[in-house]
């Protein structure tokens, strides 16, 4: 299952990543991220998957109920 807009916002905050940095890491446009995070329109199914992969590559784990954490954090 792909990440939610709330998880995307939380993961960016956790990493202190700008939209620009995430766009570069995920290979998607900044406007696609803005649209996804703000739920402006239904996202292309490839966008959430690309975002999730970019976050997971640097150790972000996605948990139930829109939670996120870094893989090395104690639960």
C-alpha positions in Angstrom: 0.0 0.0 0.0 1.3 3.4 -0.9 1.9 6.2 1.5 -0.8 8.8 2.4 -0.5 12.6 2.0 -0.2 12.9 5.8 2.7 10.4 5.9 4.5 12.3 3.1 4.2 15.5 5.0 5.4 13.9 8.2 8.3 12.1 6.5 9.5 15.4 4.9 9.3 17.1 8.3 11.1 14.2 10.0 14.0 14.5 7.5 13.8 18.3 7.2 13.4 17.8 3.4 12.1 20.5 1.2 9.7 19.7 -1.6 12.6 20.3 -4.0 14.8 17.8 -2.3 12.1 15.1 -2.3 11.3 15.8 -5.9 15.0 15.2 -6.8 15.2 12.0 -4.7 11.9 10.6 -6.0 12.2 11.7 -9.6 8.9 13.5 -9.7 7.9 17.1 -10.1 7.5 19.5 -7.2 4.0 20.3 -8.4 3.1 16.6 -8.3 4.3 16.5 -4.6 2.4 19.7 -3.8 -0.8 18.3 -5.4 -0.4 15.0 -3.5 0.3 16.5 -0.1 -2.5 19.0 -0.4 -4.9 16.4 -1.9 -5.7 18.8 -4.7 -6.6 16.0 -7.2 -6.2 12.3 -7.4 -2.5 11.5 -7.6 -1.0 9.5 -10.5 -0.5 6.1 -8.8 3.2 6.2 -9.6 3.7 9.4 -7.5 3.0 8.0 -4.0 5.0 4.9 -4.8 8.0 6.9 -6.0 7.8 9.1 -2.9 7.6 6.1 -0.6 10.7 4.5 -2.2 12.7 7.7 -1.8 11.9 7.9 1.9 12.5 4.2 2.5 15.9 4.4 0.9 17.0 6.8 3.7 15.4 4.7 6.5 11.9 6.1 6.9 9.4 3.4 8.0 5.7 3.9 7.4 3.4 2.7 10.2 -0.4 2.4 10.6 -2.6 5.4 11.2 -0.4 7.8 9.2 2.6 7.5 11.5 6.2 7.5 10.3 9.6 7.0 12.0 13.2 6.6 11.2 14.3 2.9 11.1 16.8 3.5 13.9 14.4 5.1 16.3 13.2 3.1 19.3 9.4 2.4 19.2 
